[in-house]
Amino acid sequence: MCGIVGYIGYREAYPIVIKGLKRLEYRGYDSAGVMLYDGKDLKISKTKGKVSDLEEKSSKEISTNGSIGMGHTRWATHGVPNDVNSHPHVSNSGDLAIIHNGIIENYEPLKKELIKRGYTFKSDTDTEVLVNLIEEVQKKENLKLGKAVQVALNQVVGAYAICVFDKKKPDEIVVARLGSPLAIGVGENEFFIASDASPFIEYTSNAIYLEDEEMAIVRLQKPLKIRKIKDDSLVDPYIQELQMNLEQIEKGGYDHFMLKEIYEQPNVIKDTYRGRLHANAGLIQMAGVEDNIEKFLNADRIIIIACGTSWHAGLVAEYVIEEFARIPVEVEYASEFRYRNPIITNKDVIIAISQSGETADTLAAIKLAKEKGAFVFGVCNVVGSSISRETHAGAYTHAGPEIGVASTKAFTTQITVLTMIALRLAKAKGTMSNSDFHRYLQELEVIPEKVAEALNTNDIAKEIASIYKDAPNCLYLGRGYNFPVALEGALKLKEISYIHAEGYPAAEMKHGPIALIDEKMPVVVIAPKQGHYDKVVSNIQEIKSRSGKIIAVVTKGDTQVKELADHVIEIPETSDALSPLLTTIPLQLLSYHIAVLRGCNVDQPRNLAKSVTVE
């Protein structure tokens, strides 16, 4: 949520900041702003709407020269999306400017105290309170900017990634983080600041990721200093070499990032098991699992914590791990887990799943689990992310940057990693025969080719989309391994087309949702021939007898469902346990085409953010 970009160096800052904000649009936002300093004046332009609106407005109301700049895309929390509430915010003196991602929870008492001291506020935001608190500390205690920021942050409660500029100190930007990601790109006589590395990838391959409760003074001609906010102790900067490249974050000829990412799935699934899956040798080698195999084997249970699409991947993992490895699994929403006083012991293994590795609720749940003595294993996509640092061990998904807000390749690569974990545990426990183990390895190895074949359903999905694009509701049904796929399919449709959709276990339809079915209700049924095929056929007949419109995802060559369904989408055959990797593909395509036909913003759906870094 929210995007931060900053630059200090020898280049013109404005084009770098604007281009960086466009790279961060995937994070979700409703307004944007920019601050520039040309050695004399503090210039600010901000507006409700998109970065393109900011470009148009800023070109008319400010001169865009200057080698120091900060930019922001805001996802509204305190105060409606409008020009005034947009960032940057300026202190009462006009000297300090701030951009902020996160929430200051105790802003209200701070605001009341500042008003008593003569401060006035133009916006409804918690961020304007923070910048004036910094100014008050600066004036009252006669401190330099860096120290004033540190003192102020020790008075606030909440989460933040901030950049603060003081025109009285025009050679530096002060940055800090707690709960929201912040990266510093280190170049030759220049620094870049951003929520992730994508805004500066073409300028430098060296990045420092601030840890929670760290701050840095980014200064020209001086070494970077990182300090702990609480005790002022110095931290040695750890410079990482970036792995992504510019090509990975461009659309590559596709109309939308989401479509590009759907079509990348054969390659990224292969990248995810590359070097880990050795089908011919009958081996799975995952360092994070191998080094902690006894923790898994001796666990009383595995608790999977996640949010959104990652939670759906966790549900698939519950089926796979319990069937293969015979270890009890519970799947929890991280947001609920952390607040319900859960029973956690040192005999539990926690698997935390997050695409970004920055999900606030999941991070908080991890910290809770660690306090209770549990072993925590992370599954995420972003190298160096907070979850990868907070967990005891983990595995990356190697999906590459996922820019579209609606997750696609993150889902399938998460399932790939989790399935490999289940297979490795089954092998170690002896709960699966050698012949079955080898068969699953071989099937998983050819899944990328079958995903590529499933992508050939694009034209059929587009044709079906044209028929149902104006449907007000849609029902998704699946059983067993494909019940979570039904939930994920419904979520995709909701996220990007704004059509109300629900996912249900197919057998539960008669316990309520069947009342909704009539000739106007499209029902997507996931019905591969493995698993509970006969039961699903019975459910389809129940829909048919009530005039519902049936869109069925079936195994190639199916005849029984084809006779009942209004539309059929065929996918290649695979084992029941691996079928979610294939059945989800046509559902992604269907949602995509419905959203496009409805004129929706596919990559940046309204009200949503890619990385949910606030509670």
N, C-alpha and C positions, 0 to 999 in steps of 0.2 A: 504494500500500500504506500502511496506517495512515492515520488521520485526526487532524488537530490542530485544535483550536478554542481560542481564548483571548479574554478580554474584560477591559478595564479602563476604567472610566468611572463614570457616575452611575446607570445602570440596575441592576436585579437581574441578576446574571451567570448564575445557574443556568438559567433558561429559555432564554437566548440560547445557552448552551453545549450544552444537551441538544438543542435544535432544530438547532443547527449539526452536532452529531454525527449526527443522523438524515439530514441532507443529505449527509453524507460516507459513509453506509453503503455506497454503491455502490463505494467503494474496496476493499472486502473486509476482513474483520476477524473475530477470534474472541473478543475480550474488550473491555471498555470501562471507563473510569474518569473521575472528575471530582474536581477540587480547588477549594475555595472559601475565600476569606479575608474575614472580616467585620470586620476591624480589630483582632481580638484572637486568634482561633484559626485554625489551619490545619486545614481539614476535608476529609477524603479518603474517597471511597467508590469501590470498583472490584469488578468481577466478570467471571468467564468468561461468555460469552454475548452477547446483543444489547443495544442501547441501552435497549430496553424493560425488560430485566432490571435494568439499572443504575438506571433510574428507580424501579423498585419497591424495590430495595435501598436506594438513597440516601434515599428518603423515610422509611425506618424507622431508619437508623443515623446520619444527620447532619441538622442544621438547614441548610436550603438558602438562607439569606439571605447577602448579601455582594455587593459590586459589583466584585470581582476574582475571576476564575475561569479554569480551564483544563480542557479535556476531551480525551479520547483514545480512539480505537478502534485496537486492536492487531492486527496480523497477525504471528503468532509466527515469530520467527527463533531467538533464543537462549532456550531454555526453553519447556516445553509451555504451551499455553493454559490458564491457571488464574487464580484470584483474585490470588495472590501475584505472579505475573509480569506482571500487568496494570499499566498506567500510570495515574496518575502514580506515580513513585518518589520517596522521601524520603531525604535524607542522614541520616547517623548522628545528627547533632545534632537532627534534626527541623525545622530551620530552612528548608532548601532543598527545593523540589519541582521535578520535571522531567517533561516529556513529550517523546517522541523518536520520530521516524520515521527509519529507516535502520539501519545496522550499524556498530558500532565494531569494526574487525577486530583491533586489538591490545589488546582488553579483558582478555585473560587475563594477560599480564605486568603490566598496570596493576593488575589485581585482586590479584595475588600481592604486589606492592609495597605496596598499601594495607592488605592483611591484616597484613603485617609492621609497619605503622605503627599497628595497633590497630583497624582498621576491621572491622566485621562486615557480612555480607550476608544478606538474607532471601530474595532471589530468585535465579534462574539467569540473569538478564538482563545484557546489556552496558550497558544504560541505568543501572542502579543503580551500576555502576562509574563511569560518567561523572559522575553527580551527586555522588558522594563524592570523585572527583578534583577537581571544582570546589571543593568544601568544603575539601579539603586545601590547594589552592592559596590559597584565601581566607585560611585560618588561618595558613599558613606564611609567606606574603608580606604579610599584613595588607592585603589588597586589597578594594576594593568589588566588588560582584557582577559588574558588566559587565566589569571588567578581569580578574577571576578566570576568567570564562567564556572570555575571549579567550586567556588563557595556557593554560588547560586544553585548549582546542580545538587549539592548536598542538602538543600532545603526542599527539593521537589520530590514528589512521589509519582511514579509512572514509568513510561517507556519513551525513549527518544533516540533519534539520530539528528544531530544539529550541526549547522555551520553558522558561525557568527563572524561578522566583519565590523570593524570599527574604523571609521575614516580618519581617526587620529592615529591609527597604527596601520597605515596603508600598505605595508609589506607582508601582512600575515592574515590567515584565516584560522580561526579556532574551531575545531571539530570535536565531537564527543558522541558516545553511543551507550545505550542501555536497552537491550531488547530489540532494537531495529538495526539492520545491517548498514555498515559504512566501510567503503574501500577507498584507499588513497593510492593513486597511480603516481609512481616516482619516475620522472623523466630527467632530461638534462636541463638544469636550470628552470624547471617548471614542475608543478604538481597538479594533479587532477583529483577531484573528490567526487564520489558517486555512490549511489545505493548498491550498485554492483559494477563489475568491470566493463560492461558493454559500452558505456559512453566514451571510454578512453582506449579501447583495445587497439586502434590503429596508431596511437601515439607512443605507447609504451607497453612492454610485456611484464613490467615489474609492478607488483601491487602489495600493499600492506592492508590486512583486514583488521580493523580494530576489534578488540574483545569487549565484552560487556564491562561497563564501569571504567572504560579507558577514554582518555582525551588526548588530543595532539595539537600542537601549535605548528601550523604549516607555514614556513617562512622562506622567503627568497634568500639565496646566498648563505643559508644557515642549515645545519643538519636538523632533520626532523626529530622532535622530542615528543615521546609518548609517556604519559603519566597515569597513575591510578587516581581516579577522581576522589576516592575516599581518603587515602592517606598520603597522596602527593608523591608516592614512590615512583622512580623512573623505571620504564619498561624497555627492554632492548627490542627495537623494531625487527620484525621477521618479514623479510621480503620474499614473496612467492612469485614464481614465474607462471604467467597465465597460460592456460592450455587452449582456450577457445581462440578462434580466429574470426576475422571480419565476415568471411563467407558464411559462417555458421549462423550469423544473426541477420542476414539479408534474406529477402523472400525467394530469391532464386528462380524468378519467372512465374511463381504461383500468384494467384490473385490475393491470397490471404496467408498469413503465417499458419493459421490452423490447418489449412489444406496441405501446406508444405509439410507440416509436422505429422499429419496423418500418413502421408506418403513416405515419410522417412522411417516408418516403423520397421520394415524389413531390415534395414541397415542398423538401426539402433538396438534392436533386439539382439542382433548378431554381435554388435559391439559390447553389449552387456554380458553376454556369456563367453566372449572371446577370451582365451587364456584361463578360463575357469572351468569350462565344460570340455572334457576330452572323451568323446563318445567311443572312439575306437579302443582307447585304453581302459574304458570303464571307470573314469575318475571325474570327480568334481573337486576343484581346489579353490577355496575362498579363504584368504588369509584371516579375515576377521572371524570366520566361523572356526577354522582349523585351530587358531591360537586359543580359542575359548570353548572347544568342543565339550569339555567336561561340564562347563556351566549349563550348556543346552541339555546334555544327556541326563544331568542330575536335577533338572528343573522340575518342580511340582507342577508348574503350568507356565505357559507363555501368554503374556498379555500384549496385545497389539494396540497401540494408540496412534490415532491419525485423525485427520479432518477431510471432509469432502471426498474427492476422487481417491485420495490415498486411503481413506477409510474403506472404500469399496474394494480396493486392492487387498486391504487387510482381511476383508470378509472372504475373498477368494483364498487367501493364505490359510485362513482358519480351516476351510474344507481340506486343503492340500496337506497341511502339516498334520492334522488329526488323522487323515486317512493313511498317509505315508509313514509318519513317524510315531503315531499313537501317543502323542503328547497333548494334554488338554490345552485348548486355546480359547482365550476370551478376546473379543474385539471391542474396543471402547472409543467413543468420541473423546479426543483429548480434552475438549472444553468441558465435558461433563466429568471425566475421570478426576481431574484435579480438584474439583469442588465437592465431590461427594464423600470425602474422607474414606478412600478405598483401603481395603486390607492388602497390604503389600509386605512381603517378607524377603529375606535374603535367599530364599529358594525359588524366587520368581525370576523369569527372564522377561524383560520388556523389549519389544521391538517397536521402535518409533519410526513412522514413515512420513516423509514430507518431500515434495518435489524441490522446493526452494531451500529447504534446510533452515528456514527462518521463521516458520509458523509459530506465532507467539504462544498459543495454547499448548502446542506439542512441546515446545521448549520448557514451559512451566511444568508440564506433566513429567518430563524427563528429570527435572531438578527434584521434584517430589519423590519420584521413584528412587533416585540415587540416595536421598536422605534416609529412605527406609531400608537401604542396603541391597536393593535389587541390582542385577546386572542389566545394563541398558545397551542395546544394539541398534544402531541407526541405519536406515535405508533412505538415502537422499541422492539428489542429482547434482548438487552444486558443490564442487571441491572447495574446501575451506569455509563452508557455511557454518553457522552457529551449532546446528545439530551435529555435524560431523566432529566438532570440537568438544561438545558437551557429553557425547556418549562414550562408553568404555571401548567400544569397537563398532565396526559397521561395514557396509558395502555400498559403493556408489553404483548408480544405475547406468551411467554412460549414455544417457539419452541426448546429450548435447543441449544447448540453450533451448528452452521452450518458451516462446514469446506469446503465443496465443493464450489468453486467460483461461479458456476451457482446456483442461488437460487431456491429452490424447496419448502421445508417445510416453509420457510419464507413467500412465496407467499400465501400459503393456510391459514397459521395462521393469516397473516395480513387481508385477506378477512374475516376470522372468527371474528376478533375483530371489524372490520369496519361494518360488518353485524349486530353484536350485538348493536353497537352504533346506527345504523339506526333504529333498532327495538325499542330500548329504547326511542329514540326521537319520533318515531311514536306513541308509547303508551302515552307519555307525551303530545303530541300535539292533540291526538285524530284523527289522520289522517288514522288510520287503525282500522278496527272493532276488537272487542275482539276475535271473532272466528278466524279471519285471524291471529291475533297476536299469539294465542295459537297454531294454526296449524304450523306457522313458527318455534316457539320454539321447538315443537315436531320433526319437520323435521330436524332442526339443531342438535338436540340431537342425532339423529341416523345417521348423516352424517359420523362419523368415521367408522361405520360398512359398509357404502356404498363405502367409499374410499378404505377400505380393499378389498371389492369386485372388485372395479375398478382396483386394483393392480393385479388381476388375468388375466388381459389382457397382462401381461408381455411377455408371449410366442408368442402371436400374434404380438405384437410390434416388437419383435426380428426378427420374420419371415419377416415382412414388411421391417424392416431395412436392411436385407440381400439383398433385391431386389433393394432398392433405395440408398444404401450407396455411390454410385459413381455419383449420380445426381449432376449436377453443381448448380442447382437452385431449390427452392421449394416455393410454394405459400400456405399461410394459410388464410382461409376465415371463418368468423363468423359474426353473427348478434346480436344486442342487448347486453345482458349480456355477450355473448361469443365472441364479437368483441375483447375486451381486451385479452381474452384467445388466440385468433389467434395471436395477437401481441406478447404475452408471449411465445407461442409455437415457433414462428419464431425466437425470441431472443435466446431461448434455443438451437435451431439447429445451429444458427450462432456462439454462444459462444463456444460450445464444439466440433463441428464437422468441423467448418470453411466452411460450405456450405452456399452460399448466399441464404437467405430466407427473405420473406416479409409477413407481416400480413396485411390484408385488411378487411374492412367491405364487406361482400359478395356482396351487391348491387352495390358497387363501382367498382367491377371487370370490368363491361362493359364500365367504364369511363377511360379505359387505360390499366390495367394489362391483359385484355383478349387478347391483342396483343401478349403476351408472350406464350400463351398456345398452345402446340403441343403435339405430342405423347411422347416426352421426358420429359415433365414437370409434376412432381408429384404435386397434389393439395390436401392439407389436408383441409377437410371441417368439421366444427363442426356443427352437425345437430341433436341435441336432439329434441324430439317431441314437447316439450313445446316452447312457444315463437313464432318465425317467421318461423315455420317449412315449410309451403307451399312455402314461398318465397325462402327459402334455397333450396328446391327441384328444383325450377325453375332455380336457379343459377347452381345447379349440372347438370341439363340438358344442360345448355349452355356450360359447360365445356366438357361434354360428346360428344356433337356434334362437338367439335373441337379436339377430340382425346386425351384430357388430361387424365392423370392417376389419379383416384380419390381414396383418402384414407379418409373414412368417420368415424367420431365418432358419434355414434347414441345411442338412448335409446334401451335398451334390448327389443327384440321382434319386432323391426322395420322391415317392409317389403318393403316399397316404395323406400327408399334410397338403400337398399340392392340390388335391381334389377338394379340400375344404377351404383353403385360404383364398383371399381376393388377390393377394400379391405374394410372391415367393422370391426370396433372395438366397441364393445357394452359396455355400462356402465349402472348402475342402474338408475331407474327413480327417479327424485326429482323435486322440483318446479323450475321454470325458474330462479328465483333470486339466488338460491343456486347452480345451475348447474355448475358455474365455478369451484367449489370445486371438482367436479367429472371430468369434461371434460378436465381439465388440466393434470390429472394423465397419461392417455395414451400418451399425447404429451411429457411429461417428459421422459417416458420410451422409446419412439421412438427416441428422441434425444440422450439419453444415449446409446442405442444399436448401432445407426449409428456411434457415435463417437468411441465407442469401436472397431467396425468392421473396422473403418478407421485408427486405431492405434493411435488415439489422446490421449493426456493427459487429461483425463476427469476431474479430480479434480483441475488441475492447467492449464487451457487453456492459450495458448500463449497471451502475451501482456495484460492480464487482472489481476486485483487485487480484492480481496474480499471486502476490506474496502477502499473506494476511499477517501483518506484524503488529496488529493491535488485537486486544481481546474483544 
